[in-house]
Amino acid sequence: MRWRFLFIVLATLNLIFAAIWFFTRGTLVTTVAVPEVPDIDSQFNRARTKTNVVVRRQYFSWQEVESNDYVTYIKNLREIGCPTSTIRDIIVADVNALYAHRRATEVVSADHQWWRSVPDLDAVQQASEKLKSLEDERRQLLTRLLGPGWENPINPTPPAVRTGISLTGPVLGELPSQTKERVYEIAALTQQKIDAYQEAQKLEGKEADPQELAKLRQESRIELAKVLTPPQMEEFLLRYSSTAFQLRDELQGLDLTPEQFRALFRARDPSDQQMDIYYAGDDPALLRRKKELEAGRDAAMQETMGKERYAEYKLYQDPLYRQSQATAEQVGAPPALVKPIYEINQLTQKELQRIRFDTTLTDDEKLDALAAAQAERAKSLQKILTPEVLQKFQPRTNSPIAE
């Protein structure tokens, strides 16, 4: 029994060794049978390594090249074999973008002060000087980095203002470039539609319908609201909406703060939009609705401004008051005398109108009465004006008062 068991063990071991030898031999044969890579490939690989490509930069990342320091940036571009003309284009574009951002955020132009009826001349001058200073800085920087003759006429600096709007300042100046482009596109398209409509009406011998123009402006608002946030949209409307333009015209001389103008705009703009779009024409029902909206708008403005300020605002809507104010400024009369001058002119105007429509007077009698009214006006002005101011005012005392 032991011999039989020993024989089985030996036979099993022989089979295991035979299997190991067979599989090892197959692997070796397979390895030897693999064909060698043709020599042409190795020659091709060697040839590639002999080009002008810098091997150590074969796997560089742009973060390795880009730098906040322009000198280092240029050095890195040269090290990776970037052509000189391409370096120039990259640096010029980068510097132009930098100074475009500075122009947009640092220069306070006239339309930034949307609460002013008359542009601040000092601010306009400062904006002009700042623009010139930034342009000088830009050119000096590029000359220092790239040497003389860096100008590239193929890539001129983009214009700062297009379509009558300027997306600069602390709010609109921070818009991404793509958003700015879209805003410019919307403004340009709106202007094209308005021009086309007005031209078509002109060819037909018709006047442009204010309601149609209002609808085109409303379409522009809807498109702008898709790309601007509410604060950005309000900033845009405070500068360029018809409501803002009308407010600036009506508020001349009141010298409001930005906060006061913004509050008035918010109180008035919704009513103006409805009146312009839905309540134009001669329909009695629409006219009644328009008067209701006007009353609501005026009530909102009075609540925002206060009674005294609102009364002053209403006074400024009288063309005769504005004429009196302009005359007082021209002759150097103190601002406190504007209202007394206006009251004198107002009384004189009423008297002149009474005389002109008095059917009981002959033409000669009317001329004498008109001259007497003007003389009475001159006497009243003498009581409130100094001799120096009155001397400048004298040529105007005999001029006709606006009707």
C-alpha positions in Angstrom: 0.0 0.0 0.0 2.8 2.4 0.8 4.6 1.7 -2.5 1.3 2.3 -4.4 0.8 5.7 -2.6 4.4 6.7 -3.2 4.0 5.9 -6.9 0.9 8.1 -7.2 2.7 11.1 -5.5 5.7 10.8 -7.9 3.5 10.6 -10.9 1.6 13.7 -9.9 4.8 15.7 -9.3 6.0 14.7 -12.8 2.8 16.0 -14.4 3.1 19.3 -12.5 6.7 19.8 -13.7 5.8 19.0 -17.2 3.0 21.6 -17.2 5.3 24.3 -15.8 7.9 23.5 -18.5 5.3 23.6 -21.3 3.8 27.0 -20.3 7.2 28.6 -19.6 8.4 27.5 -23.0 5.2 28.9 -24.8 5.8 32.3 -23.1 9.4 32.4 -24.2 8.6 31.5 -27.7 5.9 34.2 -27.9 8.3 36.8 -26.5 10.9 35.9 -29.1 8.3 35.9 -31.9 7.3 39.7 -31.3 8.7 41.6 -34.3 11.1 44.5 -33.6 9.9 48.1 -34.2 11.2 49.1 -37.7 14.2 51.4 -37.6 12.3 54.1 -39.6 10.3 54.9 -36.5 13.3 55.4 -34.4 14.8 57.6 -37.1 11.6 59.6 -37.2 11.6 60.1 -33.4 15.2 61.2 -33.4 14.4 63.6 -36.2 11.6 65.2 -34.2 13.9 65.8 -31.2 16.2 67.8 -33.5 13.5 70.6 -34.2 13.6 74.0 -32.5 11.0 73.1 -29.9 12.3 73.4 -26.4 11.9 69.9 -24.9 11.7 71.1 -21.3 8.7 73.2 -22.1 6.8 70.5 -24.0 4.2 70.1 -21.2 4.0 73.7 -19.9 0.8 75.2 -18.6 -0.4 78.7 -19.3 -0.2 79.5 -15.6 3.6 79.0 -16.0 3.7 81.6 -18.8 1.2 84.2 -17.6 2.4 86.8 -15.0 1.1 89.9 -13.4 4.4 91.5 -14.2 4.6 92.5 -17.9 8.3 92.1 -18.0 8.2 88.6 -16.7 5.2 87.8 -19.0 7.1 88.9 -22.1 10.2 86.9 -20.9 8.1 83.8 -20.5 6.5 84.2 -23.9 9.9 84.4 -25.5 11.1 81.3 -23.7 8.4 79.2 -25.2 9.3 80.4 -28.7 6.4 82.9 -29.2 7.0 85.1 -32.3 7.7 88.8 -31.7 4.7 89.9 -33.6 2.4 87.6 -31.5 4.0 88.9 -28.3 3.3 92.4 -29.4 -0.4 91.6 -30.2 -0.8 89.8 -26.8 0.7 92.6 -24.7 -1.1 95.4 -26.6 -4.4 93.7 -26.3 -3.8 93.1 -22.5 -2.7 96.7 -21.9 -5.6 98.0 -23.9 -8.1 95.9 -21.9 -6.5 97.2 -18.6 -6.8 100.8 -19.6 -10.3 100.3 -21.0 -11.3 99.1 -17.6 -9.6 102.1 -15.9 -11.4 104.5 -18.3 -14.7 102.8 -17.5 -14.3 102.9 -13.7 -12.1 105.9 -13.0 -13.4 108.6 -15.4 -16.6 110.4 -14.2 -18.2 111.8 -17.4 -21.2 114.1 -17.6 -23.8 111.3 -18.0 -22.6 109.7 -14.7 -24.2 112.6 -12.9 -27.7 111.7 -14.1 -29.3 113.8 -11.4 -28.0 117.1 -12.8 -30.0 119.0 -15.3 -26.9 121.0 -16.5 -23.6 119.2 -16.7 -21.0 120.2 -14.2 -18.3 122.0 -16.2 -15.6 121.2 -13.7 -16.5 117.5 -13.9 -16.4 117.6 -17.7 -13.0 119.2 -17.6 -11.7 116.7 -15.0 -13.0 113.8 -17.1 -11.2 115.2 -20.2 -7.9 115.6 -18.3 -8.2 112.1 -16.8 -8.8 110.5 -20.2 -5.7 112.3 -21.6 -3.7 111.2 -18.5 -4.7 107.5 -18.9 -4.0 107.6 -22.7 -0.5 109.0 -22.0 0.1 106.3 -19.4 -1.0 103.5 -21.8 1.2 104.7 -24.6 4.2 105.1 -22.3 3.8 101.7 -20.8 3.6 100.0 -24.2 6.6 101.9 -25.4 8.6 100.9 -22.3 7.6 97.2 -22.8 7.8 96.8 -26.6 10.0 99.7 -27.7 9.2 102.5 -30.2 7.0 101.6 -33.1 4.8 99.1 -31.2 1.6 100.7 -32.7 -0.4 98.1 -34.6 -3.1 99.6 -36.9 -4.8 96.3 -37.3 -5.9 96.4 -33.6 -6.9 100.0 -32.8 -8.3 100.9 -29.4 -12.1 100.4 -29.5 -14.1 103.6 -29.2 -15.3 104.5 -25.7 -18.8 105.6 -26.7 -21.2 104.1 -29.3 -24.9 104.5 -30.0 -25.1 107.5 -27.8 -24.5 105.6 -24.6 -21.5 105.1 -22.4 -21.2 102.0 -20.2 -18.8 103.5 -17.8 -18.8 104.4 -14.1 -19.0 102.4 -10.9 -22.0 100.3 -11.9 -22.1 100.0 -15.7 -18.3 100.2 -16.0 -18.0 96.8 -14.2 -20.2 95.0 -16.7 -18.5 92.0 -18.4 -17.4 92.7 -21.9 -20.0 90.3 -23.4 -22.8 92.0 -21.5 -21.6 95.4 -22.7 -21.6 94.2 -26.3 -25.2 92.9 -25.9 -26.3 96.2 -24.4 -24.7 98.1 -27.3 -26.4 95.8 -29.7 -29.8 96.3 -28.1 -29.4 100.1 -28.1 -28.2 100.1 -31.8 -31.1 97.9 -32.9 -33.6 100.1 -31.1 -32.2 103.2 -32.7 -32.4 101.5 -36.1 -36.0 100.6 -35.6 -36.9 104.1 -34.5 -35.0 105.7 -37.5 -36.8 103.3 -39.9 -40.2 104.0 -38.5 -39.7 107.8 -38.6 -38.4 107.6 -42.1 -41.4 105.5 -43.2 -43.8 108.1 -41.6 -41.9 110.9 -43.3 -42.3 109.3 -46.7 -46.0 109.0 -46.1 -46.2 112.6 -45.1 -47.2 111.7 -41.5 -45.9 112.6 -38.1 -44.3 109.9 -35.9 -46.8 108.5 -33.4 -45.5 109.0 -29.8 -47.3 105.8 -28.8 -45.4 103.7 -31.4 -42.1 105.3 -30.4 -42.9 104.4 -26.7 -43.6 100.8 -27.7 -40.2 100.6 -29.4 -38.5 101.9 -26.3 -40.5 99.5 -24.1 -39.3 96.6 -26.3 -35.7 97.8 -25.7 -36.3 97.8 -21.9 -37.6 94.2 -22.0 -34.4 93.1 -23.8 -32.1 95.0 -21.5 -33.8 93.4 -18.5 -32.7 90.0 -19.7 -29.0 90.9 -19.5 -28.9 93.5 -16.7 -29.5 93.0 -13.0 -32.1 95.3 -11.4 -29.4 97.8 -10.0 -27.7 97.8 -13.4 -31.0 98.3 -15.2 -31.9 101.2 -12.9 -28.5 102.9 -13.5 -29.0 102.6 -17.2 -32.5 104.0 -17.1 -31.4 106.9 -14.8 -29.0 107.9 -17.5 -30.8 107.2 -20.8 -34.6 106.7 -20.3 -37.1 109.2 -21.6 -38.4 109.6 -18.0 -35.0 110.6 -16.8 -34.4 113.1 -19.7 -37.8 114.7 -19.0 -37.1 114.9 -15.2 -33.7 116.6 -15.8 -35.4 119.2 -18.0 -38.2 119.9 -15.5 -35.9 120.0 -12.5 -33.5 122.6 -13.8 -32.5 125.0 -11.1 -33.6 122.8 -8.2 -30.1 121.3 -7.6 -31.3 117.9 -6.3 -29.1 115.3 -4.7 -28.7 111.8 -6.4 -30.9 110.3 -3.7 -33.7 112.8 -4.3 -33.5 112.4 -8.1 -33.6 108.6 -7.8 -36.6 108.7 -5.5 -38.5 111.0 -7.9 -37.6 108.7 -10.8 -38.9 105.6 -9.0 -42.1 107.5 -8.1 -42.7 108.7 -11.7 -41.4 106.2 -14.1 -44.2 103.6 -13.8 -46.9 106.2 -14.6 -44.9 107.6 -17.5 -44.5 104.2 -19.0 -48.3 103.6 -18.9 -49.2 107.0 -20.2 -46.8 106.8 -23.1 -47.8 103.4 -24.3 -51.5 103.0 -23.5 -53.1 106.4 -23.3 -52.2 108.3 -26.4 -54.7 109.7 -28.9 -58.0 111.5 -28.6 -60.2 108.8 -27.2 -62.2 110.5 -24.3 -61.9 107.4 -22.0 -58.2 107.1 -22.6 -57.8 110.9 -22.0 -59.6 110.6 -18.7 -57.4 107.6 -17.7 -54.3 109.6 -18.7 -55.4 112.5 -16.4 -55.9 110.1 -13.6 -52.4 108.7 -14.1 -51.0 112.3 -14.2 -52.7 113.1 -11.0 -51.4 110.0 -9.3 -47.9 110.7 -10.6 -48.0 114.3 -9.3 -49.3 113.1 -5.9 -46.4 110.6 -5.7 -43.9 113.3 -6.6 -45.4 115.7 -4.0 -45.1 113.0 -1.4 -41.5 112.3 -2.3 -40.4 116.0 -2.5 -42.5 117.5 0.3 -45.0 120.3 -0.1 -42.5 123.2 -0.2 -40.1 121.5 -2.6 -43.0 120.4 -4.8 -44.3 124.0 -4.9 -40.8 125.1 -6.0 -40.8 122.3 -8.6 -44.2 123.5 -10.0 -42.9 127.0 -10.2 -40.0 125.9 -12.3 -42.5 124.5 -14.9 -43.6 128.0 -15.7 -41.6 129.3 -18.8 -42.0 132.9 -17.4 -40.2 131.9 -14.2 -37.4 130.3 -16.2 -37.1 133.4 -18.3 -36.9 135.6 -15.2 -34.3 133.3 -13.7 -32.2 133.4 -16.9 -32.4 137.2 -17.0 -31.4 137.5 -13.4 -28.4 135.3 -13.9 -27.3 137.2 -17.0 -27.4 140.6 -15.2 -25.8 139.2 -12.0 -28.9 139.6 -9.7 -28.8 137.6 -6.5 -30.7 134.3 -6.6 -33.0 135.6 -3.8 -34.4 138.2 -6.3 -35.4 135.7 -8.9 -38.9 135.2 -7.4 -39.6 138.9 -6.9 -38.5 139.5 -10.6 -40.8 136.7 -11.6 -43.8 138.1 -9.7 -43.3 141.5 -11.3 -43.1 139.9 -14.8 -46.1 137.8 -14.0 -48.2 140.9 -13.1 -47.0 142.7 -16.2 -47.8 139.7 -18.4 -51.4 139.6 -17.1 -51.8 143.4 -17.7 -50.4 143.1 -21.2 -52.8 140.3 -22.1 -55.7 142.3 -20.7 -54.8 145.2 -22.8 -54.4 143.2 -26.0 -57.8 141.6 -25.7 -59.6 144.7 -24.5 -62.1 145.4 -27.4 -63.0 148.8 -25.9 -59.6 150.3 -26.7 -58.5 151.6 -30.0 -55.1 150.6 -31.5 -53.5 153.9 -30.4 -55.0 153.5 -26.9 -53.6 149.9 -26.7 -50.1 151.1 -27.6 -50.2 153.8 -24.9 -51.5 151.3 -22.4 -48.8 148.7 -23.3 -46.1 151.3 -22.9 -47.5 152.4 -19.5 -47.5 148.7 -18.3 -43.8 148.4 -19.3 -43.0 151.6 -17.5 -44.7 150.4 -14.4 -42.6 147.2 -14.6 -39.4 149.3 -14.8 -40.5 151.2 -11.7 -41.1 148.0 -9.8 -37.7 146.6 -10.8 -36.0 149.8 -9.6 -37.3 149.1 -6.1 -35.6 145.7 -5.8 -32.4 146.0 -7.9 -29.2 147.9 -7.1 -28.2 150.7 -9.6 -25.4 148.5 -11.0 -27.7 145.5 -11.7 -30.5 147.8 -12.9 -28.1 149.4 -15.4 -27.6 146.0 -17.0 -31.3 145.2 -16.6 -32.5 148.4 -18.2 -32.3 147.3 -21.9 -34.6 144.4 -20.9 -37.3 146.4 -19.1 -38.8 147.5 -22.4 -38.7 144.1 -24.0 -42.0 142.2 -24.4 -42.9 139.7 -21.7 -43.4 136.2 -22.8 -47.1 135.4 -23.2 
